[in-house]
Amino acid sequence: MSDTRTSPDTADAERLSTAPEEAEAPVVGIGVLGWARWTWRQLTSMRVALILLFLLSLAAIPGSLIPQTSQNAFKVQQWQATHKGITPLYEKLQLFDVYSSVWFSAIYILLFLSLAGCIVPRTWQFVGVLRAEPPAAPRNLTRMPVYAAWHTDADAKAVNSAAYRLLKKRGFRSELAGGAVAAEKGYLREVGNLLFHFSLFALLAGFAWASLASGQGGKLVIEGQGYSNTTTQLDDFTGSAFYTTDDLDAFGFKLDGFTARYQAGGDQAGSAREFTAHIRYWVGDDATKLKSSTIQVNQPLEIGGSKVFLIGHGYAPVVTVRNAANEIVYRGPTPFLPQDSNLTSTGVVKVNDYGTDPKGNRTQLGFSGYFLPTAPESFEKTGPVSLFPGAADPMLVLTAYAGDLRSDNGLPQNVYQLDTKAMTQLQQDGTIARARLKVGQGWTLPDGYGSITFDGYQQWASFSVSHRPGNAVALTGAVCAILGLIGSLFVQRRRIWVRATPGPDGRTLVEVAGLARSESAKTAEELAELAVELQDDAPALDEADASADPSTSTDQDSKE
């Protein structure tokens, strides 16, 4: 058996050793402050910033695919009515208000903090680099990626001074010290890098400002009518924390006419070629000081801090309704909403003040139907659809209801829908009463309810009144970010050193070397140009003269 005991010599050596006795180190936590520092370092790292930027782009996808309440509340209601099963889940996830949701705001704020934590130290570091002198020349310049050397009879100090002057002329930040010239150029690369980060920060700040101080309202205006930018005039309004109905700009306008032009033939027949709203507007409270202008698609009217955009167009049939006593109880245009590209439009006419029916009972009338700008000769194959968006052969198709419109109960109603729960559809010869009216034609309603006449049509335009103060900041940030990215990609930071040292034989050894902070062939080109320009002050000796002393050979090489 082998003896595993420690020998006396070994035991004595262990007792005489000065090494510290091994012991288990106590487990000490970094503490709350340590965890806070670690979290901040992780948050301000480039890796986390890129992850947050990627998450923000992913989080914006639902906002572009799912209707948003802030943009079109009516469309959200339609979507919810069509997808009733999944609507509760979407509401819990705040998918109808993505850009104001808790999870989107959290990503946004974290990215904001990450950029701020990245920009501040980098800026101070860059300021320190600008204040510091270029790095001194290394002892052994032959180790640089780009190097050249030659011998000359010129004085070493004169050569260094000439190199300093030439590098200054080329825009290098130069320093002449220790018998060598150190020069550096390409600081715009880091400037571009910082500009990109500052611009991205400004872009996020602009979007945040727009979210907190923006408002948007919609208004449908019929030809000949006007609009005043007040709460009571708006069809809908979406404000923000710092922009409410009390902050609306004081202005208004009148829609004098609307020009709509469509392509008449070819593969793109029916395509819109021109939408122009002809208006007269005023600023302030004086509606008598009118100025003429036009509003076109993507050419809004700017008034104060608001922009008026043209977003829609349609037709408003003009009808006259008479009761059983042949008294006019309703007359005027009623907007119908387009349902397709040919402006097949649906709408309702509500006659609240009809009076009494033939039996003496108080009643109301309602009409529901279609307006067809260019109606087909027959509905047998196509149904009630328009063949062209222009009003070439307009027709109004109606059905009639009698009863209670339920408009007096104080509850809000959709002006484009008819509540028929308390109404009866009129019948004629045992079928639903319908009428197809051309301009100038009338329809005598069954059961003695009077008549309705299709007098013509007017056009309407829908406008969006938008106040977004952060758009200019966001646009400026986007443009500056592109410029900063270009600078960081194409500007190359590089260093050049020139050292002229006198030799024991009276000749001067001139060494030039360059180092690029990134992959670039520009350093070698600039070094070659500098060497050529230095020939005027430090002409190279012939190879035969320089080869007399092998230790000072005119190695005129350039390696990369």
Disulfide bonds with the S-S distance in Angstrom:
none
